[in-house]
Amino acid sequence: MEGGIHTTLQAGGQYGLKIDASTRNVGIGTALATPTDKLHVTGTIRGDSYKIGTTTVIDASRVVQNVTLGHSN
């Protein structure tokens, strides 16, 4: 990303990953579209658990925890 150049990874003729030079947002599976969030994924995401801050939202058994979702400043 040096000098304002976007970083892209290509495999099998397809762009799989893009890092936007100005925002440092990362796009996975977004082709050449500019990622609109810090992590922008087109497709399915798989993981063992998911956290918002320090609060576990989905644990390793894939059980959704009792959480209130919203935006805080």
C-alpha angles and dihedrals in degrees: 000000000000114000095012095298117145117234118227134177120208129193129173092000093302130104108239103172136026130182113197111225098214101041099025087224115155123223123195117190091355093119107214095330114122111255109244098201136038086267117020115180126183107199137020122335119208127191143143095244142355128219135189105203104317095331116102108225098177118020130208091274087057092244114149109234125222101271137149111225120209144116120277126187 
